[in-house]
Amino acid sequence: MTQKFTFDLQATDGQARTGVISTPRGDIRTPAFMPVGTAATVKAMLPESVAATGADILLGNTYHLMLRPTAERIDRLGGLHKFMNWDKPILTDSGGFQVMSLAGLRKMSEEGVKFSSHIDGSKHMLTPERSMEIQKLLGSDIVMCFDECPALPATDAEVSKSMQMSMRWAQRSRDAFGDRPGHALFGIQQGGVTQDLRAESAEKLREIGFDGYAVGGLAVGEGQEAMFGVLDYAPDMLPTDRPRYLMGVGKPDDIVGAVARGIDMMDCVLPSRSGRTGQLFTRNGVINIKNARHADDPRPLDEACTCPACSNYSRAYLHHVFRSQEMISGMLLTWHNLHYFQELMSDMRAAIAVGAFEAFQKKFHEDRAAGDIEPL
């Protein structure tokens, strides 16, 4: 059992990388996909089911947890891991992104962000120092700097101003985080889709020094082409010997494209949210279980998938429970999606390890282009 936070880069294939992040709570195999447990739960899943899909780490949400049940209460009850019955690593975001998306309910200054709770209207102040305090109370293994994520499109001047403030907040986050062996602090690169602003941000973060680095401010509506455009250079601006985390991504083809460009970690609500709304990810693309074509289909969603939904239930049954709004629907469909995402990560790790990532990518795109099996 390691007592430190370390990153061991084990193999590269082109820009793609595979390795292991070691933490006192266990190892995280990279590239890693982190299911999102916003309010101390991955919706519709038991923690042991999430672990069974192959997840090594979960993401918790500072903004939601500070409002309800509060970080102080979670701390009194033994910390987030104990509270939610998850003994593996947890990464917490800083709360910055959620607060920024409250447009009408927030007021920003150099100090931080004043905002009204979306739950009861109560007033709160989130600063770099308070964000570090909350994440410490939660007991998270990987803590994120408090930053501002500007909504795109924005002018270069707006993005630059925002990035500069995020870098000042990064220094304050670093100072407030202090020395916490076994816990990691990640800095967040900003700069929108402008290369020299990204370079300036990366340089500042390297000067401050972090345990890992995130590429922030993407997957906010700029489109895949623009995102990949940034990822063609942004990861290379960050230290090679530290994990690189792309925040809030995403769809399977976004994930594969990001890994191809040197990203080690990702998170997204997509697999769980899509599961609850009847959208399923498979090797052959996306299936909508609502569609009438599945009503009489005795076949599994994906015959090659070993998740409980595919192993034990027909498309007809999954269609029926979804249409009937039965609780088991969200449970089975979310489990399938999370299983698919973790299998995708596992396949990529294996391909990179043997230098076959290009062949993997080709097959991934071919399978998806083939589409779903013919209706009966």
N, C-alpha and C positions, 0 to 999 in steps of 0.2 A: 504494500500500500504506500503510494507516494505521498509525501506531505507537502510537496511543492506543486506549482503550476508550471508544466513544461510542454513544449511542442517539439515532436520528433518528426521531421519531414522524411518519409521513407522512400518515396519514388516520385519521379516526374515523367510526364510524357507530353512533349510540347510544353504548353503553359500549364496543363492540368497537373494537379499534385495530389498525392495521398500521404496520410501520416496519422499520428496519434497525439491528441492533446491529453496529457495526464493531469488529473486533479485528485485531491484527497478523497473525493467521493466516487472516483472511477474514471475510466478512460473514455474518450470521445474519439471515435474513428472518423477521419475526414477523407473526402468531403462528407459533411454531416448535414442532415436536415433536422431542424428543431421544430417539433409540433408546438403549437401555441396554446398555452394554458392560461389564458387571459386572467381569469378570476380564481386562480388556484385550482383549475380543472380544465382538462382538454374535454370540451363539451361532448357528451354522450359516450365517454370512455372511462373505464376504471383505470387507475394508474398502472396496475399490473398488465392490463390489456395493451396500453401504450408501449410498455416495455417489451411485451411479446411481439410487437410489430418490428422491433429492432432499434427503437429510438434509444440513444445514449444520453440525451440531454433534452430538457424542456425549456420553453421560454415563459416567464411570468411577467405580468404587466404592472409596473410601478404605479402608474396613474390609477388604474382600477383598484388595486389592492390598498393604496393609501387612503382612498375614499371609503372603501368597504372591503373587509371588516376593519381596516386601518393596520398600518405596519406595527404600531405599538401593541395592538392586540395579538397579532401573529407572533411577535417577539415574546410576549408573555406566555403564549401557548407552545413555545419551544422552537419557533422558526418555521419558515415556509415548507421545508422538506418534511418535517414531522406533521405539520398542519394538514398538508395535502397527501401524505403517505407516498412520497416519491423520494427514494434514497439515492438516486443518481444526481449528476450535476444539474443545476438550474442557472440559466442566464436571465437576468432581468433587464428590460429596457429602462431608459432613464425617466420616462414619462413625457419627455419633450415632444415627441411626435403627436401623442394624443392631445396634449395641451394646445399645440399649434392648430390642430384640426378643429378646435372649439371656436374658431374665428370670432363669433359674436360674444363669446363669454370670457374673453381673456384680454389682459392688458400687459404688454411686454415692455421691459426696461432693461438697462444694463445689469441690474441686480438679478433679475429673473422674470418669472411670469406670474402675474396675479390672475386667478381665474375663479369662476363660479362652478361648483360641482354640477354635473349634468343630472345627478340623482336628486339632490334636495336644495340646490341653489346656494349652499354654504360657501363661504369665501376661503380660498387657500392661496398660499404663495409657494411656488416651486422655484428653487434656486439650485445652482450646482451643489452647494453645500447640503441643502435639504434632500436633494435627490440621492446623494451619497449616504446620508444618514438613513433614509428609508431603505435603501438597498442593503445596508448593513443590518438593519433591524430584521429584514426578511431573511438574511443569512445566505444571499445568493452567491454562487461560486464565481460567476462572471458578471461583473458590474459594468454598465455602460455609462460613459460620460454624458453629462447633460448638454444637449446641443439644440440648435434651432434648425429645423428643416424647412426651407422656404418652398412654397408651392410653385411649381413650374407651370407655364412659362413665366419667367421673370427677367428683367434686364440684367446685364452683367454687373451694373452698379449695385443693384439690389442684392444680387447673389453674393457679390464681393463683401458688401457691408455685413450681411448675415453670416458669411463664412468667418470673417474677422472676429465677430462676436462669439461665434461657436468656438473659435480657437482660444479666446480669453476664458471662456467657460470651461474649456478642456483643461487649461492650467489650474483653474480653481477646483475642478473636479479632482485632478491629480493631487493637489495639496490637501483637500478634504479627505480623500480616500486614505492617505497615509500609508503605513507599512502593515499589510495584512497577509502574512504568509499563508499560502494555500488558496488565497482568493486573487482573482485577476481583475484588472481594470483595462477596458478597451477604449481606445480613442476612436473618434468618428470623423473620417474625411468628408468635407463638404466642398462645394464649388460648382454645383449644378452640372451643366454639360460643357463647361469651359475648361479647356486643358490647363491653361496657366494658373487658373484659380485652384484647380485640383492639386497642381504641383506645389503651390504655395501652402495649401492646407496640409499636405502630406509632410512637407519640410518642417512645418511648425510642430506637428504631432510627433515626428521623429525626435525633434529637439527636446520635447517634454518627456518622451519615453513611456511606452505602454506595453502591456503584456500581449496585446493583440490589437488589430486595427480593423475598423469597419469602413466599408464604402457606403456612406449615407446619402440621402437625398435622391435616390433613384427609386424606380417602381412607384412613382407618384404621378403617373399619367403621361410620362414623356414618350411612351411607346417602346417596343422592343429594339427597334433599330437604333434609336438614340441611346438607349441603355447599353446595348452592346458596343456602341461607338465609344462610350466612356470606359467600359470595361476592357476595351482593347489597349488602354494605356494606364488606367487608374491603379490596378493591383500591382503593377511593376513599380509604382512610386512608393510602395509600402515595403517594409523590411521583409526579406525572404524567409527569415528564420522565426517569423511570428504568424499566427493564424490570421487569415483575412476573411472577413465576414460581410456578406452582402445582405443588407437589412430588407426584410419584407418581400422576398422573392421565393417562390412564385409558382408559375406554371411549369409543368415538366420540361418543356422545350427551353424556357428561360433558365431553368436550373442546369440543364446539360450545357447550354451556351455559356453560362457563368463559370461552370467548372472548367470548360475548355479554355477560359480566359484567366484561370489562376485563382478562383475563389474556393475557399475551404469550408465555409459555413453559410447556411441560409435558414430563414424561417418564413412561415406564411400561414395565415388562417385558411388558405384555400382548400386543403384536403378535408378539413373538418367542416367548414362552412358549406362546401359543395356537397359533402355527404348528406347533410341535413336537408339540402334542397334537391336531392335526387340526381345530382351530376356526379358521374363516376369516371375515374381515370383508369385506363387500361393500356396495355401495350399497343392496342390498335386504336388509340385515341379516346375521345370522350363519349360516354354513353349517357343518354338521358332516360332514366328508368321510368319517368312519367309516361313515355310514349306508349301508345296502344299496341305497338308491335310486340311488346314484351308480355302482354297479358296471358297468352297461352303457351309461352316458350318454356319448356321444361329444362333447358340447358343452363349451365352456370354463366355468370357474367363473363368470366375468363377462365377457361378450363386449365390454364397453366398456373393459376393463382392458388395459393394454399391458405388464404385467409378464411375465417369461418363463413363469411357470406358466400364465397365461391365454392367452398368445400361441402357445405351442408344445405344450401338453399338454391332454388331455381330463380331465373329471371321473373317467372310468373309470380312467385311468392314475394319477391322483393318489390315488384310492381304493385301487388295487392296491398302490402303493408304500408307502402309509401302513399298510395291513393287513400288508404283508410286512416292516414295520419297516426299510425301506431308507433309507439315509442321505440320498438325494436328496429324500426326502419332507420332512424338516425344512428342507432348503435351499430348495426351491421354495415351500413353504407360508409360511415366514418371509418370503421375498422378497415374496411377494404381499401379506402383511399390512403389511409396512413400506411398500411402494409405495402401498397404499390409504391408510395414515395420512398419508403425505407429500402425496398428491394431495388429501386432505381439507384439509390446511393451505393448500395452494396455491389451492384453490377459495375458501377463506375469505378469504385475502389479497386475491384478485381481487375478490370481492364487496364487501369493506369499502372497497377503493380507489374503487369507483364508487357507493358508497352503496346497495348492493343486498343488504345482509346479511340483512335480514328475509325477503326473497324466497328467499335461499339456505337459510335455516333451515327455511322452510315446505317447500321441495322435499326437503331432507334428511330431514325427518321423514316426509313422504309416501312417499318411495322406500323407506325402511326399513319402514314399515307395510305396504307392498305385499307384502313377503316374497319368498322365492326363486321362481324360475321353476317352473312345474308339472313334476312328474316325467314322464318319457316313458312 
